[in-house]
Structure formats: structure tokens, C-alpha cells
Amino acid sequence: MKLVFAAGEFPPLLLQQGVKRIGSAVDADIALRDPEILPQHCELHVNPQGVMLKIARGALVTVNQRPADGLISLRVGDQIGFAGVQALIMALDAPRPPSPAPELDDVGATTVRAALPKYALRAQTGRMLGRSYPLTGASIVGRAPDCQLRLDDSNLSRKHAKLIPTNEGVVIEDLGSTNGSFHNGKRVQRAVAQPGDEIGFDTLRFLLLELGAESARSDSGDAMRTSSPPRWIWVVLALIAIAIAVFLIR
């Protein structure tokens, strides 16, 4: 199995036998830079029987979008949230995340194992600058503890807005907030944002990213750079042209 991070905070990690320490400490096996990540946030215990997640006291961790603590058994398809950082347990040979599949839990409620998200918000302002927030599904934005995208800012309403990822973009729905929701600087009640657009809640501003497209653009740029001829070839061609011109003049 391997652990894949939704927004690329860390390269994919092969879950080989042993203990992997996750936290903000510099000597952690997976060092995540997030203000809500504890120095020793949790541990992944890998053995022939599977993977166990051991969560430190007070650490913010979710498994399949539900708060978790203590010791939890993980399997392929499980989505883990380390505070605001999202990751997915995948099979080693999986070319892409598995499709969501509903299943029943112990109390008969239906749960869904989510694939890696298509979109993410990247903070452009404030103390959250540069931090990424993957949109794993329809998400309420606000200060309330039960918000899927909880932002600790006193100017936000408890339930400020709703973001709905779709194939056509991300739908922004303001939930009657006091200080407003914004799309490319314009206050809106409802709008559809495209990758590259700016989404705002009061004075907080975020850039909407399409995670797959961002990776494809990077790969395309690498390919173009690789296929470009070396600079010395152009120098040699220029010298040859000069030599031919001098010969013709004579």
C-alpha cells in the first residue's frame, strides 16, 4: 500500500513494514508544515497484517471525514485528514484512486469512501497564506466546529458559505453571511468558479486549483523543456552562419 497526499504536500509514501512518524517535528518521517499539526501528531504502524493508525492525544485526525482518536485499522480506500492535510491509502499498483463505493457501517448508516479531490483552495492572504484546502465534497465554510472547511477567523460567520465541486467547476453558495462571499472580487449569493478564479470569504482570498490539471501542466512543461535542443547547438549554428557569410563576402 501507499499513502498519497491530495495537494502534494508530501510525495507518495510506500508503506513498508515499520513505524512512520507524522508531525511537524523536523525529524518526523512525514514532516507536515501546518499550524494545527502537532510535533508528534500520529504514527502509521505497518506490519504483515495491515496498517494501524496511532493518534496522539489532542491531535486533529479524521478517517473518512469522521473525527478519530486512539488506534485505528486502515485499509485501501480510506481517506485520512491530518488537521487540514488530506491523504488517501491506495494499493501499490493503483493508477488512480478507486471510485467511491457506498457501504454500511456498524450502525447501518451509509458511508462513502471518497477518491482524491478534483479541486483545492490555496490561501492567498492572511496567516494561512500558501496553505491548501482540498475540496473532498460539498463543504460548508465557516467558524463552526462541524464545518468541513473550518477557518478560524472572527470576521467569518459560523456557517459562511457552501462550496460544491462539480465537473463544470465549484459552485459557491453564500449562506446568509454577514460579510459576504466573493467570486473574482465581486460579492455573490451564488456563482460557479473555474480553476484559476479567486474565491473570497470576507477578506480571506483563495485561488481555486484543479489538482489533476495542475499536475498535467507541470508534466507538459517538463516535456517541453526536455525536448528543447541544447543551447550549444544554437551557438554552433550561429558560428557556421557567420563563417559562411565571411566566405561569401571574400
Number of C-alpha atoms within 10 A of each C-alpha: 18 17 21 22 21 27 25 14 18 15 12 16 15 13 21 14 13 12 16 17 20 22 23 20 17 11 12 16 15 18 19 21 16 17 12 16 22 21 19 18 25 24 20 21 20 18 13 8 6 14 22 17 22 18 21 17 12 9 20 19 23 17 20 16 18 10 11 18 17 11 15 13 12 18 14 18 21 19 26 24 19 22 16 19 23 26 24 25 23 24 18 12 8 10 8 10 17 15 12 13 11 12 11 10 9 6 6 8 9 10 14 15 19 20 22 26 19 21 26 22 23 21 21 18 14 11 10 17 13 14 19 24 20 24 23 21 17 15 16 22 23 26 20 17 12 12 17 20 23 18 19 13 14 9 17 23 21 22 20 26 24 21 22 16 20 13 6 10 17 24 17 22 19 23 19 13 18 13 14 21 29 23 21 15 12 11 17 15 15 17 18 17 20 18 18 13 16 21 28 23 23 18 15 20 23 26 21 24 23 19 19 14 13 13 12 11 11 10 12 12 12 11 11 9 11 10 9 8 9 10 8 9 10 11 11 11 11 12 12 12 12 11 11 11 11 10 9 7 6 5
